[in-house]
């Protein structure tokens, strides 16, 4: 998901603000689309990292079109900025690789929840930059995040060592995503989200392909449906709706809408893959989800 933008004040000559119901539909629709992405990772007959490669590669021409349509330039990037974008793209590729591996090893609700943990990392980073201590609400978020993660990982360990390792891969993905966001924070305002996604995909595709080949994964799909569904829902519909909607909502609303993702993933994980959540699992998810919402609410 992209860094949320602050609500913008409408100026004379700007297009009118879309209807409230349409904005809410876009916000929650984007989260639902992103939440369904892991299902296609599971269904793909490629390896999980190879599925990430196809997600970026197949979306490239559409991302170029979206950048052009929104008047975002694709050239003229200074060498220093381009180097930062390349670094961010490598980090994003590692994030996708780690998360997709985690999706195959743990429950879908856990993978989706931990994969979004970058919001909490960004909250901590803000305190480090400002050299301030967390306030009461932030300390509560920290306690909730640690307690919820401990519950979920403990439950994963009860199932098998593999599901715990899958949780750790998903947590690593959340950490890498936070680094990716921080790396591209400055360039985003200069070039726009779609333009940056084009460059991130260009740099990230070779990294994902190299990792997939190094792991010995099958790369070429025998059935194209899952990888096409992955790139359409995750990279185009999900990203597109979020980029459209985020600038109209305060961070707290964005954080609460974000909780749609693990809820949706848990539901279809149960229906399609028989992943049953115990009451204790639900408590852990609620605790981590509350921490995510607080971290978004305190975003600057």
Backbone bond lengths (Angstrom), bond angles and torsions (degrees), N, CA, C in turn:
res aa  C-N    CA-C-N  psi(-1)  N-CA   C-N-CA  omega(-1)  CA-C   N-CA-C  phi
1 X - - - 1.454 - - 1.516 109.80 -
2 X 1.326 114.58 148.37 1.454 118.68 -179.80 1.519 111.76 -78.57
3 X 1.348 116.65 159.07 1.461 120.36 173.56 1.520 108.83 -60.87
4 X 1.307 116.89 132.98 1.461 119.35 -178.83 1.521 110.97 -69.24
5 X 1.303 115.59 142.78 1.460 121.56 177.27 1.524 109.15 -100.64
6 X 1.316 116.70 150.99 1.458 120.80 177.44 1.528 110.08 -71.16
7 X 1.336 117.30 149.76 1.466 118.96 175.55 1.521 110.23 -57.72
8 X 1.302 115.90 137.42 1.453 120.65 -176.20 1.523 110.51 -100.92
9 X 1.325 116.50 140.14 1.457 121.19 175.95 1.522 108.94 -77.07
10 X 1.311 116.86 131.89 1.453 119.98 -178.92 1.524 110.37 -72.69
11 X 1.292 116.13 133.17 1.448 122.71 178.88 1.522 109.73 -108.25
12 X 1.325 115.62 164.12 1.463 120.06 178.85 1.529 108.86 -62.05
13 X 1.322 117.31 132.09 1.448 120.93 179.09 1.515 113.40 94.32
14 X 1.343 118.31 -13.11 1.447 120.58 177.54 1.526 109.46 -80.18
15 X 1.349 117.44 152.72 1.459 119.52 177.64 1.518 110.35 -63.74
16 X 1.333 118.22 148.74 1.468 120.54 -178.20 1.526 111.26 -64.69
17 X 1.321 114.91 152.36 1.455 120.83 178.17 1.528 108.96 -64.81
18 X 1.350 117.34 133.98 1.472 119.22 178.39 1.525 111.03 -63.20
19 X 1.327 115.29 161.72 1.458 120.62 179.88 1.527 110.72 -60.16
20 X 1.337 116.21 148.14 1.464 121.45 -176.37 1.524 111.85 -59.67
21 X 1.344 117.17 -40.21 1.461 119.81 -178.37 1.522 111.09 -66.04
22 X 1.343 116.11 -33.51 1.458 119.92 179.30 1.531 110.84 -69.83
23 X 1.334 116.49 -39.45 1.454 120.68 178.27 1.530 111.37 -65.22
24 X 1.337 116.05 -43.80 1.468 119.51 177.83 1.523 111.34 -63.26
25 X 1.330 115.62 -40.73 1.461 120.09 178.21 1.527 110.74 -61.85
26 X 1.341 116.64 -41.37 1.463 120.26 178.77 1.524 111.27 -65.87
27 X 1.344 116.79 -42.86 1.457 120.53 -178.93 1.520 111.74 -62.74
28 X 1.321 116.61 -50.47 1.464 119.22 -178.55 1.530 111.41 -74.66
29 X 1.334 117.00 -34.61 1.463 119.64 176.25 1.513 112.15 -62.72
30 X 1.336 116.89 -39.85 1.454 120.52 177.11 1.520 111.89 -62.86
31 X 1.332 116.67 -42.21 1.460 120.48 178.46 1.525 111.92 -65.54
32 X 1.330 116.94 -40.70 1.464 120.21 178.27 1.521 110.57 -64.33
33 X 1.336 117.08 -43.14 1.463 120.57 179.09 1.525 111.01 -61.31
34 X 1.337 116.82 -43.25 1.465 120.10 178.09 1.524 111.12 -65.39
35 X 1.334 117.49 -33.86 1.461 121.16 -178.72 1.524 112.10 -69.97
36 X 1.331 117.13 -28.50 1.466 120.25 -178.60 1.530 111.27 -79.00
37 X 1.350 117.49 -18.18 1.458 120.66 -179.64 1.522 114.33 -50.83
38 X 1.357 119.13 -46.71 1.474 119.12 -179.94 1.525 114.28 -58.47
39 X 1.329 117.41 -29.37 1.465 119.74 176.69 1.533 109.85 -58.74
40 X 1.331 116.92 -45.41 1.463 120.39 -179.79 1.525 111.71 -67.50
41 X 1.335 117.18 -32.03 1.470 119.50 175.19 1.524 109.75 -61.25
42 X 1.329 116.14 -42.52 1.465 120.68 178.45 1.534 111.64 -64.48
43 X 1.342 116.66 -38.44 1.465 120.76 -175.08 1.526 113.07 -79.73
44 X 1.332 117.88 -21.72 1.465 121.04 -174.63 1.532 110.36 -62.89
45 X 1.342 116.23 139.64 1.467 119.71 177.48 1.525 111.90 -89.85
46 X 1.328 116.64 5.24 1.465 120.92 168.09 1.525 108.01 -85.76
47 X 1.323 116.83 178.99 1.448 119.41 169.99 1.515 109.78 -74.45
48 X 1.337 118.56 163.97 1.470 120.67 -178.16 1.522 113.21 -64.06
49 X 1.333 118.28 -38.40 1.467 120.52 178.82 1.529 109.69 -70.71
50 X 1.324 117.06 -38.35 1.465 120.56 176.68 1.526 111.04 -62.05
51 X 1.334 116.98 -35.48 1.468 119.88 176.37 1.524 110.30 -62.29
52 X 1.336 117.00 -37.58 1.464 120.39 175.86 1.518 111.90 -63.75
53 X 1.333 116.73 -38.01 1.467 120.35 176.23 1.524 110.89 -59.98
54 X 1.334 116.98 -47.30 1.466 119.78 -178.83 1.519 111.33 -66.93
55 X 1.328 116.93 -32.64 1.471 120.46 177.12 1.525 110.74 -57.25
56 X 1.320 117.06 -44.22 1.462 120.42 -179.27 1.524 111.93 -79.41
57 X 1.324 116.49 -43.51 1.464 120.34 -173.85 1.526 111.93 -64.87
58 X 1.336 116.85 -46.27 1.462 119.81 -177.84 1.522 112.09 -67.83
59 X 1.323 116.62 -26.48 1.463 120.20 -177.76 1.526 113.11 -81.76
60 X 1.330 118.12 -15.17 1.471 121.34 -171.81 1.525 114.10 -52.78
61 X 1.333 119.80 -53.63 1.482 117.66 -178.12 1.527 113.16 -61.33
62 X 1.325 117.39 -33.63 1.465 120.47 179.11 1.530 110.60 -71.34
63 X 1.333 117.25 -35.75 1.460 120.88 177.41 1.531 110.67 -65.51
64 X 1.340 116.28 -39.84 1.465 120.17 176.60 1.525 109.93 -60.96
65 X 1.331 116.41 -44.16 1.467 121.01 179.62 1.528 110.84 -62.75
66 X 1.331 117.21 -42.69 1.466 120.75 179.54 1.528 111.52 -65.16
67 X 1.336 116.42 -38.83 1.464 119.69 177.79 1.521 110.68 -63.76
68 X 1.324 116.57 -44.59 1.466 120.91 179.54 1.528 110.76 -64.42
69 X 1.328 116.79 -43.72 1.458 121.06 -178.50 1.518 111.53 -61.35
70 X 1.331 116.91 -34.82 1.465 121.61 -178.91 1.525 112.94 -91.16
71 X 1.337 116.36 9.90 1.458 120.47 176.20 1.517 114.58 69.29
72 X 1.322 117.48 25.76 1.461 121.16 -179.67 1.527 109.27 -95.83
73 X 1.329 116.40 128.36 1.466 120.37 -176.59 1.526 111.15 -77.49
74 X 1.326 114.56 146.99 1.459 121.28 -178.29 1.521 112.41 -108.30
75 X 1.333 117.02 -9.83 1.461 121.20 -178.01 1.523 109.80 -122.28
76 X 1.332 115.21 176.61 1.451 120.04 177.44 1.509 113.86 80.08
77 X 1.328 117.59 19.52 1.455 121.31 -179.68 1.527 109.61 -80.96
78 X 1.334 119.55 125.33 1.469 121.04 178.47 1.533 111.40 -58.51
79 X 1.331 115.38 153.93 1.470 120.30 -176.14 1.526 111.91 -59.08
80 X 1.327 116.41 -40.06 1.474 119.58 -179.98 1.525 110.79 -63.81
81 X 1.334 116.60 -43.88 1.462 120.79 178.69 1.522 110.58 -64.45
82 X 1.345 115.83 -41.60 1.458 120.06 179.77 1.532 110.76 -62.04
83 X 1.331 116.75 -38.74 1.467 120.49 177.87 1.525 110.77 -64.30
84 X 1.347 116.89 -40.42 1.466 120.27 177.31 1.526 111.10 -65.03
85 X 1.328 116.03 -40.36 1.462 120.16 178.52 1.530 110.09 -63.92
86 X 1.326 116.72 -40.63 1.466 120.22 177.82 1.528 110.76 -62.36
87 X 1.340 116.59 -42.27 1.461 120.89 177.59 1.531 110.64 -63.56
88 X 1.333 115.70 -44.38 1.457 119.61 177.65 1.522 111.75 -62.51
89 X 1.336 117.02 -37.68 1.460 121.05 -179.80 1.525 111.14 -65.83
90 X 1.323 116.89 -40.70 1.465 120.37 176.95 1.526 110.12 -62.14
91 X 1.331 115.76 -42.62 1.465 120.06 178.54 1.525 110.72 -63.19
92 X 1.338 116.49 -41.64 1.464 120.35 178.94 1.528 110.78 -65.00
93 X 1.331 116.94 -39.58 1.458 120.37 177.89 1.530 110.82 -63.02
94 X 1.333 116.59 -41.92 1.465 120.12 176.96 1.522 110.79 -65.60
95 X 1.342 116.13 -36.23 1.469 120.70 175.87 1.516 110.84 -60.46
96 X 1.341 117.00 -49.51 1.461 120.72 179.96 1.526 111.28 -62.30
97 X 1.348 116.06 -43.18 1.462 119.83 -179.75 1.525 110.57 -60.66
98 X 1.328 116.58 -47.61 1.466 120.99 -178.96 1.525 111.12 -64.03
99 X 1.341 116.17 -43.81 1.459 119.80 -177.72 1.519 111.49 -67.04
100 X 1.318 117.74 -43.19 1.465 120.76 -179.31 1.523 111.42 -65.27
101 X 1.331 116.90 -35.94 1.470 119.16 174.98 1.526 109.44 -65.14
102 X 1.342 116.43 -43.13 1.459 120.54 178.87 1.513 112.58 -61.91
103 X 1.336 117.31 -37.24 1.466 121.72 -179.99 1.527 110.64 -58.53
104 X 1.324 116.33 -36.68 1.461 120.10 -178.64 1.515 113.65 -79.09
105 X 1.326 117.97 -10.64 1.460 120.42 -172.45 1.527 114.01 -114.19
106 X 1.329 118.44 -17.80 1.462 120.58 -178.22 1.520 109.71 -130.15
107 X 1.317 116.37 -179.72 1.462 120.78 179.67 1.527 109.83 -69.78
108 X 1.321 115.37 147.26 1.460 120.21 -173.89 1.522 111.61 -64.19
109 X 1.329 118.02 -36.76 1.457 120.56 177.86 1.516 111.39 -62.66
110 X 1.334 117.20 -43.73 1.464 121.37 177.83 1.519 111.17 -62.50
111 X 1.339 116.25 -47.05 1.463 120.26 -177.88 1.525 110.95 -60.49
112 X 1.321 117.02 -42.55 1.467 120.80 -178.84 1.521 111.33 -68.61
113 X 1.332 116.51 -41.45 1.462 120.54 -179.30 1.523 111.43 -66.31
114 X 1.329 117.14 -49.75 1.466 120.52 -179.07 1.530 111.56 -69.35
115 X 1.331 116.68 -30.54 1.459 119.15 178.31 1.515 113.38 -65.67
116 X 1.344 116.71 -20.02 1.463 121.57 177.09 1.522 112.75 -95.91
117 X 1.326 116.88 9.65 1.470 120.62 -175.76 1.527 112.79 -67.50
118 X 1.322 118.06 -7.04 1.458 120.99 178.11 1.513 112.88 -57.83
119 X 1.345 117.52 -28.69 1.466 120.40 179.16 1.522 111.27 -61.80
120 X 1.331 116.47 -40.47 1.459 120.77 179.51 1.525 110.14 -69.07
121 X 1.322 116.78 -38.54 1.468 120.81 177.67 1.519 110.37 -62.03
122 X 1.332 117.07 -42.11 1.468 120.77 178.90 1.525 111.23 -64.12
123 X 1.342 116.64 -33.75 1.463 119.92 176.29 1.528 110.04 -62.15
124 X 1.330 116.81 -46.90 1.463 120.72 178.00 1.527 111.28 -62.16
125 X 1.316 116.12 -40.74 1.464 120.46 -179.31 1.523 110.39 -61.32
126 X 1.321 116.64 -38.64 1.461 120.15 178.25 1.516 112.04 -60.93
127 X 1.326 117.09 -37.93 1.467 119.86 177.06 1.521 111.63 -67.10
128 X 1.345 116.88 -38.85 1.462 120.47 179.19 1.521 111.02 -64.52
129 X 1.332 116.39 -43.78 1.464 120.51 -179.25 1.520 110.47 -65.52
130 X 1.329 116.56 -43.80 1.463 120.95 -178.50 1.530 112.68 -78.98
131 X 1.347 116.82 -10.80 1.472 122.60 -177.39 1.517 111.55 54.00
132 X 1.319 114.29 46.62 1.467 121.00 177.80 1.523 108.80 -126.11
133 X 1.319 115.91 158.59 1.450 121.33 175.98 1.524 109.88 -88.44
134 X 1.327 117.41 150.92 1.464 119.46 177.51 1.530 111.59 -61.51
135 X 1.328 115.59 149.86 1.463 120.31 173.95 1.518 110.19 -82.68
136 X 1.329 116.08 -174.85 1.461 119.94 -176.24 1.524 112.43 -60.99
137 X 1.343 116.28 -43.94 1.462 119.62 -178.78 1.525 110.90 -65.80
138 X 1.331 116.59 -38.26 1.455 119.78 179.25 1.532 111.31 -67.70
139 X 1.355 116.49 -40.84 1.470 118.96 175.89 1.530 110.48 -60.84
140 X 1.323 116.23 -38.50 1.457 120.06 177.60 1.524 110.56 -62.79
141 X 1.337 116.72 -40.59 1.459 120.67 177.82 1.522 110.82 -62.64
142 X 1.331 116.41 -40.67 1.465 120.59 179.17 1.520 110.69 -62.24
143 X 1.341 115.96 -46.08 1.467 120.46 179.54 1.530 110.65 -62.74
144 X 1.336 116.59 -44.07 1.455 120.63 178.66 1.534 111.10 -60.93
145 X 1.336 115.95 -44.86 1.465 119.80 -178.30 1.521 111.20 -62.36
146 X 1.319 116.88 -46.09 1.466 120.53 -178.70 1.533 110.94 -66.79
147 X 1.341 116.49 -44.41 1.466 119.79 -179.56 1.531 111.09 -64.56
148 X 1.336 116.06 -45.53 1.464 119.52 -179.92 1.513 112.01 -63.96
149 X 1.339 116.94 -42.72 1.465 120.16 178.90 1.525 110.93 -63.80
150 X 1.335 116.96 -39.57 1.464 120.39 179.04 1.528 110.97 -63.18
151 X 1.340 116.31 -41.79 1.467 119.76 178.46 1.522 111.15 -63.00
152 X 1.333 116.34 -48.76 1.465 120.38 -176.51 1.524 111.80 -65.72
153 X 1.333 116.51 -41.11 1.457 118.90 -179.96 1.531 111.32 -71.34
154 X 1.342 115.82 -34.89 1.458 118.55 175.86 1.512 111.59 -64.10
155 X 1.328 116.48 -40.28 1.464 120.42 176.89 1.523 111.21 -66.56
156 X 1.336 117.11 -36.87 1.466 119.91 176.88 1.519 111.11 -63.96
157 X 1.337 115.93 -40.02 1.465 119.76 179.55 1.520 110.92 -64.78
158 X 1.340 117.28 -32.30 1.458 120.69 176.92 1.527 111.14 -64.38
159 X 1.346 115.67 -32.18 1.467 119.57 -179.56 1.527 109.61 -75.47
160 X 1.338 116.85 -54.98 1.468 121.57 176.85 1.521 108.80 -173.44
161 X 1.337 115.04 162.46 1.459 119.51 175.42 1.523 111.07 -62.25
162 X 1.336 116.37 -31.02 1.467 120.21 -176.47 1.515 111.34 -64.74
163 X 1.334 117.35 -41.02 1.462 119.04 -178.69 1.533 111.01 -68.76
164 X 1.357 116.93 -33.33 1.463 119.33 175.13 1.525 110.33 -64.86
165 X 1.331 116.97 -42.42 1.469 120.44 177.82 1.527 109.90 -62.84
166 X 1.339 116.60 -37.36 1.463 119.92 176.40 1.519 111.81 -62.62
167 X 1.338 116.72 -39.67 1.467 120.28 175.13 1.525 110.59 -59.92
168 X 1.331 116.84 -43.80 1.469 120.97 -177.73 1.530 110.88 -65.87
169 X 1.323 117.20 -38.34 1.465 119.98 175.08 1.537 110.24 -61.72
170 X 1.326 116.91 -39.50 1.462 120.65 -179.36 1.525 111.13 -69.35
171 X 1.342 117.34 -39.42 1.464 120.94 175.30 1.526 110.17 -62.17
172 X 1.330 116.32 -43.51 1.468 120.07 178.01 1.521 110.63 -59.85
173 X 1.332 116.48 -37.66 1.466 120.22 177.73 1.522 110.67 -62.87
174 X 1.341 117.13 -42.20 1.458 120.37 178.02 1.517 112.01 -61.91
175 X 1.335 117.54 -40.04 1.465 121.32 177.90 1.530 110.82 -65.24
176 X 1.327 116.37 -43.86 1.466 120.56 179.87 1.530 111.09 -64.85
177 X 1.335 116.37 -35.56 1.467 118.75 179.54 1.518 111.26 -66.41
178 X 1.333 116.56 -36.22 1.466 119.75 176.66 1.526 110.69 -63.25
179 X 1.334 116.91 -41.25 1.468 120.60 177.66 1.527 110.06 -63.26
180 X 1.318 116.12 -40.86 1.470 121.28 177.87 1.529 111.17 -59.11
181 X 1.336 116.57 -46.79 1.465 120.48 -179.89 1.519 111.76 -63.18
182 X 1.332 116.47 -42.88 1.463 120.22 -179.82 1.524 111.31 -66.13
183 X 1.309 116.93 -37.38 1.465 121.03 -179.06 1.519 111.61 -63.74
184 X 1.337 116.51 -38.06 1.469 120.28 -174.80 1.523 113.76 -99.66
185 X 1.329 116.92 8.42 1.463 119.91 -174.67 1.530 112.08 -59.87
186 X 1.333 117.29 -42.92 1.459 120.54 -178.85 1.514 112.85 -71.80
187 X 1.326 116.78 -40.97 1.464 120.44 -176.92 1.518 112.36 -70.01
188 X 1.323 117.18 -25.28 1.464 120.07 -176.27 1.526 112.34 -61.24
189 X 1.331 116.55 -40.78 1.452 120.03 -178.99 1.523 112.56 -70.08
190 X 1.341 116.99 -25.96 1.464 120.67 -178.30 1.522 112.48 -83.83
191 X 1.324 117.26 -33.80 1.466 119.12 -170.75 1.526 114.04 -120.04
192 X 1.310 119.85 -15.09 1.450 121.38 178.52 1.528 112.39 89.68
193 X 1.327 115.48 156.00 1.460 121.58 -173.94 1.520 112.89 -64.23
194 X 1.346 117.53 -44.85 1.460 119.56 -176.07 1.524 111.35 -67.95
195 X 1.324 116.99 -41.40 1.462 120.56 178.47 1.522 110.86 -60.39
196 X 1.324 116.54 -43.83 1.461 119.70 179.16 1.522 111.65 -66.20
197 X 1.337 117.09 -37.62 1.459 119.50 178.30 1.525 111.63 -62.85
198 X 1.339 116.85 -33.40 1.466 119.92 175.51 1.521 110.11 -61.23
199 X 1.339 116.68 -49.90 1.457 120.58 -178.43 1.524 111.53 -68.43
200 X 1.310 117.12 -37.84 1.468 119.99 177.24 1.527 110.18 -62.08
201 X 1.324 117.13 -40.88 1.462 120.48 178.56 1.523 111.38 -66.31
202 X 1.340 116.59 -41.11 1.465 120.15 179.74 1.520 111.79 -61.45
203 X 1.326 116.72 -42.39 1.460 120.47 179.19 1.526 112.33 -79.74
204 X 1.331 116.96 -31.25 1.460 120.14 -174.27 1.518 113.88 -80.10
205 X 1.333 117.64 -31.89 1.471 120.59 -177.83 1.533 112.76 -56.44
206 X 1.338 119.98 -50.20 1.466 119.07 179.66 1.525 113.18 -60.78
207 X 1.338 116.73 -34.92 1.467 119.79 179.72 1.522 110.39 -65.08
208 X 1.334 116.66 -46.99 1.460 120.09 179.54 1.522 111.76 -64.07
209 X 1.331 116.81 -40.54 1.463 120.33 178.89 1.526 110.62 -63.75
210 X 1.333 116.82 -42.34 1.464 120.53 179.33 1.530 111.22 -63.61
211 X 1.326 117.47 -41.13 1.467 120.67 179.44 1.529 110.26 -66.01
212 X 1.338 116.55 -43.09 1.466 120.30 179.75 1.527 110.98 -61.05
213 X 1.329 116.61 -43.75 1.470 120.20 179.18 1.527 111.10 -67.00
214 X 1.332 116.72 -39.40 1.467 120.30 179.71 1.528 111.01 -64.60
215 X 1.334 116.72 -32.82 1.469 120.46 178.85 1.524 112.25 -82.86
216 X 1.323 116.86 -4.20 1.462 120.46 -179.65 1.512 114.05 74.48
217 X 1.337 117.43 23.99 1.461 120.74 -178.81 1.527 111.66 -75.65
218 X 1.327 117.84 148.19 1.475 119.53 167.49 1.526 109.32 -67.86
219 X 1.324 116.59 130.60 1.465 120.94 -174.43 1.522 111.91 -103.87
220 X 1.329 117.07 -43.52 1.466 119.79 -175.78 1.528 109.74 -82.36
221 X 1.344 117.85 120.61 1.474 119.63 -177.28 1.527 111.82 -70.03
222 X 1.317 115.73 142.58 1.465 120.29 169.25 1.527 109.69 -86.27
223 X 1.315 116.33 -34.00 1.471 122.47 174.20 1.525 107.56 -117.30
224 X 1.336 116.79 119.31 1.466 121.04 -173.60 1.527 113.32 -83.98
225 X 1.321 117.85 -14.35 1.458 120.58 -175.19 1.521 114.67 -53.80
226 X 1.351 119.58 -51.56 1.467 119.71 -178.29 1.527 114.35 -62.40
227 X 1.345 118.64 -41.66 1.464 118.59 -178.37 1.523 111.01 -72.34
228 X 1.332 116.97 -33.67 1.466 119.50 174.98 1.529 109.90 -66.38
229 X 1.331 116.78 -43.69 1.461 119.96 176.87 1.513 112.09 -61.01
230 X 1.335 116.70 -37.21 1.462 121.19 179.75 1.521 111.26 -64.06
231 X 1.333 116.87 -48.48 1.470 118.22 -177.24 1.525 111.55 -71.39
232 X 1.347 117.69 -34.86 1.462 119.77 179.74 1.525 110.74 -67.19
233 X 1.349 116.91 -50.39 1.460 119.63 -175.32 1.520 112.36 -74.93
234 X 1.339 117.34 -45.70 1.467 119.30 -174.17 1.520 112.11 -78.69
235 X 1.336 116.44 -47.78 1.461 118.90 -170.39 1.521 113.21 -89.64
236 X 1.327 117.95 -30.66 1.465 119.80 -176.95 1.525 111.92 -102.35
237 X 1.332 117.52 -61.46 1.468 120.17 -176.58 1.525 110.44 -67.87
238 X 1.335 117.27 -52.66 1.457 120.63 -178.07 1.516 112.67 -60.84
239 X 1.330 116.18 -54.47 1.461 120.07 179.73 1.517 111.19 -63.19
240 X 1.343 116.52 -40.99 1.461 119.86 -177.24 1.517 112.29 -62.75
241 X 1.340 116.96 -47.47 1.460 119.96 179.74 1.527 111.74 -65.44
242 X 1.339 116.96 -36.88 1.462 119.37 -179.34 1.526 110.87 -68.87
243 X 1.321 117.65 -44.20 1.464 120.55 178.68 1.532 110.21 -60.65
244 X 1.341 116.18 -37.59 1.475 120.36 179.07 1.527 111.45 -67.84
245 X 1.339 117.15 -42.04 1.469 120.71 -168.93 1.523 114.45 -89.94
246 X 1.336 118.13 -30.30 1.464 119.78 -167.65 1.515 114.00 -61.08
247 X 1.335 118.03 -33.78 1.465 119.20 -175.00 1.524 112.62 -71.20
248 X 1.332 117.36 -9.86 1.465 120.17 -178.17 1.526 113.37 -98.44
249 X 1.340 118.12 -3.75 1.463 119.99 -173.58 1.524 111.43 -121.88
250 X 1.339 117.31 145.89 1.462 120.11 172.43 1.527 109.84 -70.49
251 X 1.347 117.40 157.51 1.463 120.21 -175.54 1.522 114.66 -57.83
252 X 1.351 118.67 -32.69 1.463 119.70 -179.45 1.523 111.09 -61.85
253 X 1.328 117.03 -43.33 1.462 120.63 179.02 1.522 110.09 -64.60
254 X 1.337 116.25 -39.91 1.462 120.67 177.64 1.533 109.89 -61.67
255 X 1.340 115.92 -42.83 1.458 119.84 179.94 1.513 112.52 -63.71
256 X 1.337 116.98 -41.51 1.455 119.91 178.64 1.530 111.00 -67.69
257 X 1.334 116.98 -38.96 1.467 120.01 178.40 1.521 110.77 -66.09
258 X 1.328 116.32 -30.81 1.463 121.00 178.94 1.526 111.45 -59.19
259 X 1.340 117.07 -29.31 1.463 120.95 -178.39 1.519 111.84 -69.43
260 X 1.340 117.12 -11.25 1.459 120.48 173.29 1.521 110.82 -59.99
261 X 1.333 116.83 -35.72 1.462 120.24 -173.51 1.527 113.70 -62.78
262 X 1.347 120.25 -55.34 1.466 117.58 178.78 1.522 113.15 -64.91
263 X 1.343 117.57 -30.13 1.465 119.72 177.96 1.530 110.77 -64.46
264 X 1.341 116.14 -47.65 1.469 120.43 179.58 1.532 110.22 -64.02
265 X 1.339 116.66 -44.26 1.463 120.33 -179.50 1.529 111.48 -61.91
266 X 1.330 117.19 -38.83 1.463 120.68 179.12 1.523 111.14 -66.41
267 X 1.348 116.53 -38.04 1.469 120.04 -178.88 1.518 110.91 -65.34
268 X 1.347 117.93 -49.82 1.457 117.55 -178.56 1.532 111.78 -77.38
269 X 1.336 117.12 -21.69 1.461 119.29 171.77 1.518 110.87 -63.39
270 X 1.339 116.10 -37.07 1.461 121.24 177.04 1.529 110.84 -72.69
271 X 1.346 116.65 -46.31 1.458 120.44 -175.40 1.529 112.49 -70.13
272 X 1.334 116.68 -42.87 1.466 120.03 -173.05 1.522 113.42 -93.59
273 X 1.338 117.23 -30.89 1.458 119.31 -173.47 1.531 113.66 -122.29
274 X 1.333 116.72 5.16 1.456 119.73 176.03 1.513 114.57 67.96
275 X 1.341 118.15 26.86 1.464 122.24 -179.65 1.536 109.41 -86.13
276 X 1.320 115.37 97.03 1.465 120.90 -175.42 1.524 109.90 -86.78
277 X 1.322 116.49 132.49 1.461 122.18 177.18 1.522 109.67 -97.57
278 X 1.319 116.19 132.76 1.460 120.84 174.74 1.527 108.88 -84.66
279 X 1.350 118.11 165.29 1.469 119.47 174.80 1.525 112.76 -54.75
280 X 1.349 117.40 -35.75 1.459 120.19 179.31 1.524 111.25 -67.18
281 X 1.338 117.42 -37.38 1.470 121.05 175.40 1.525 110.31 -59.62
282 X 1.326 115.52 -43.61 1.464 120.15 -178.62 1.522 110.55 -64.16
283 X 1.350 116.57 -39.08 1.466 120.28 176.51 1.526 110.29 -60.60
284 X 1.344 116.90 -45.70 1.464 120.86 178.73 1.510 112.30 -60.30
285 X 1.343 116.63 -41.87 1.465 120.18 179.46 1.525 111.48 -66.38
286 X 1.324 116.36 -39.35 1.465 119.86 179.02 1.530 109.96 -63.68
287 X 1.327 117.72 -41.63 1.462 121.24 -179.78 1.532 111.17 -63.83
288 X 1.335 116.82 -48.78 1.467 119.25 179.13 1.524 110.15 -66.01
289 X 1.330 116.89 -38.49 1.459 120.16 178.34 1.520 112.27 -62.50
290 X 1.323 116.89 -40.04 1.459 120.27 177.25 1.523 110.62 -63.42
291 X 1.327 116.74 -39.94 1.469 120.41 177.45 1.518 111.01 -63.18
292 X 1.324 117.73 -40.07 1.466 121.13 177.57 1.524 110.94 -63.17
293 X 1.333 116.02 -43.33 1.465 119.20 -179.61 1.526 111.35 -62.91
294 X 1.345 116.94 -42.43 1.461 120.63 178.87 1.522 110.10 -64.34
295 X 1.331 116.64 -41.59 1.476 119.23 -178.17 1.520 110.58 -63.91
296 X 1.319 117.74 -37.70 1.465 120.63 176.22 1.526 110.84 -68.61
297 X 1.317 115.93 -39.28 1.470 119.52 -178.76 1.516 111.16 -64.17
298 X 1.340 117.39 -30.35 1.462 121.46 -179.61 1.518 112.15 -92.59
299 X 1.353 117.82 5.41 1.467 120.63 179.95 1.518 109.45 -63.90
300 X 1.345 115.39 148.14 1.466 120.10 179.70 1.511 109.60 -107.54
